[in-house]
Amino acid sequence: MNSLTCNLEYFLIKINDCLPEMINTTEHEEREYLEVMKEKLLLAIRRADDSVKQFSTELRQNKEYIYEHQSGLDEADMVAAGQSINRMAFTGENAVVRKRKLLKLIDSPYFGRLDFITSKTGERTPVYIGIYTYADETQQANLIYDWRAPISSLFYDYELGEATYSPPSGPVQGEIVLKRQYKIKEGKMEFMIENGLNIHDDVLQKELSKSADDKMKNIVATIQRDQNAVIRNETAPVMIIQGVAGSGKTSIALHRIAFLLYRFRDTIKAKDVLIISPNKVFADYISNVLPELGEEHIPETGMDDLAGEVLEFKYPFQRFFEQVSELLEKNDASFIERIRFKSSFDFLSKLNQYFIHIENNYFTFDDLYVGTFPVPFPFIEERFKAYHRLPLLKRFPEVIKNVQDYVRDNAKRKVTAGEKNKIATAVPRMFKLSNVLDLYRDFYKWLGKEELFKMRPDGKLEYADVFPLIYCKIRLEGITPYDHVKHLLIDEMQDYTPVHYSVISRLFRCKKTILGDVTQKVNPYSASSAEGIEQIFPQGDIIKLYRSYRSTFEITAFAQRISPNPNLIAMERHGQQPVVKGLNSNDEEITEIKNRIALFKNSKLYSLGIICKTEPQAEFIYSQVKAHGIHLLTSDSTSFKEGIVVTTVHLSKGLEFDEVIIPFASARNYVTDMDKSLLYIACTRAMHQLTITYANGGSAFLEN
């Protein structure tokens, strides 16, 4: 051990003697205590590093020993050696994880503190709260508590005064006598806020006034009381979060996953969770949050990808983004009618009625002769209906067995191989249809509305038909559920229909967190509300979040005039008024956008989003302004880019930028209700500045 480490350990031993009595009443004492904590963490990092090196060396030596002596080891010795190596590797991996957490803690050990006097003992306990727990090895006591620990809930749920928290052993009552919040970055305390009733609001204002980073970050230091209740809800089998733009619903949902992984760490791991996200860009944008909170990356997929997998890639189909693009570029009334109908509860009800109809009418039950022995059709019909809980085609193998047993028991003889083949062929033939696409087409004939099913010219299914087809596949053929998933998170819930959720309920039988905002629909003809989703999941808890944190008061008020929501509560964080600028031509618009880009580059802002209505418009803007540091995000993009981004409204959902420019907001470009919704979404991506440009007359939605 070198002299520096020896001196450090001696210093910390002396400090440890007085740590329990440390109250740190002044900011100066708090700053001194921070230095002590950093030294302790530094020593812990060195110890962890030594452990990693030790396990790595021992692992290598053990492998070399086995390789060199394998001829002399019997099977039992080999098994024991293998188990020893596995244990060593597991312990080494844990040491690596611990070191990684300690490195994050030394940058910002904690963000909050409360002093709690327990009613039972009268003992005063300072509780420092950070991203992870840090326990002092010599004292066998926590010096930093994980934000998800039961006692940490006091920080989010109470101000000074009486308070209660609930560890597994039962409720603990007491009094909070001190409460502080800190901003510590790169080991330096930037500020400390004392005991105020609005402690969270003060810190929140400081955090929200900063520039946006390249990806979504954790919000553990600014979680609000209503958000904390959602995050720590352990019991809801389905939680449906309806939140206004900027309410932090996605972040809350991710923190809820992190809490559940912490709370039920013995029964659920990161690999057991699945996120269904709207696109690859958004998935990348949120990918930092859980690792920041000490959890592994969560598996992610899209609804389109899930559909392709369930359909075994047998049926090519239009993707959701393509459907929205077609709606924006063409005003096809029959296309809209097909989408609207297939997005309704009435459509789902009609599908269910159809399956009752085919059970009663699509079977030709005749007496089946096995040799000369008759099997009466009432018996076959009765056996078929006895398996009503099984999908239609899955009943046939059971009925075939029953027919074979009937012949054997009543004819008093064995059934020959040829007779078994005849039964196996004859029973399925009694059903009129056996192909899922033929059955789905037949549904529209039964409905008397054959015009509502239309294949695309390229031979693909329309997107509105994809999940209805999956629903028919489940009812006809059955499907293996995704039982390896123990918690499902669905974002942008408003983009999915009752049929989507009916399919999801059959594919995923686990607990679910479903979130979105019906006012941020990109397709108004197929949007779902929280109440609509609750009809599919009646056991669900609906949580509504009305406070918007993202945008300044001025930007929020501007967006509200486009699409009013009387329940929305704007954050009282003020900034510049949005700028709406009319120009004489598209060329002037491009010049204006270039000027805005130049101003942005000279500002202290970090991110700029140029958000267009359609992908062709985004590609045109990009072609005019592209330069180093400017990125185009399209439906083919797989990652979020920092700095200046040109993209569409659809792809911008869930993202946020310091500054937003919305070009081509003309009377000709933003006309329909769908356009109105898109304009609202684009405006609510802006945190600090918003500019809207148009040529030759602005949209009517801007008149207010």
Secondary structure as UniProt FT lines:
FT   HELIX           3..16
FT   TURN            17..18
FT   HELIX           19..21
FT   HELIX           27..69
FT   HELIX           70..72
FT   HELIX           75..107
FT   STRAND          112..118
FT   TURN            119..121
FT   STRAND          124..130
FT   STRAND          134..136
FT   TURN            137..140
FT   STRAND          141..146
FT   TURN            147..148
FT   HELIX           150..152
FT   HELIX           153..157
FT   STRAND          161..165
FT   TURN            168..169
FT   STRAND          172..185
FT   TURN            186..187
FT   STRAND          188..194
FT   TURN            197..198
FT   HELIX           199..208
FT   TURN            220..222
FT   HELIX           225..231
FT   STRAND          238..243
FT   TURN            245..246
FT   HELIX           249..263
FT   TURN            264..267
FT   HELIX           270..272
FT   STRAND          273..276
FT   HELIX           280..285
FT   TURN            286..288
FT   HELIX           289..292
FT   TURN            293..294
FT   STRAND          300..301
FT   HELIX           303..310
FT   TURN            311..313
FT   HELIX           320..329
FT   HELIX           333..342
FT   HELIX           345..361
FT   STRAND          368..370
FT   TURN            371..372
FT   STRAND          373..375
FT   HELIX           377..386
FT   TURN            387..389
FT   HELIX           392..411
FT   HELIX           417..429
FT   HELIX           436..447
FT   HELIX           450..452
FT   TURN            457..458
FT   HELIX           463..477
FT   TURN            483..484
FT   STRAND          487..490
FT   HELIX           493..495
FT   HELIX           498..507
FT   STRAND          511..516
FT   HELIX           518..520
FT   HELIX           524..526
FT   HELIX           530..536
FT   TURN            538..539
FT   STRAND          541..545
FT   STRAND          547..548
FT   HELIX           553..562
FT   TURN            566..567
FT   STRAND          569..570
FT   STRAND          579..583
FT   HELIX           586..601
FT   STRAND          608..612
FT   HELIX           615..625
FT   TURN            628..629
FT   STRAND          630..632
FT   TURN            635..636
FT   STRAND          644..648
FT   HELIX           649..652
FT   TURN            653..654
FT   STRAND          657..662
FT   TURN            667..669
FT   HELIX           673..683
FT   TURN            684..685
FT   STRAND          686..695
FT   HELIX           700..702
//
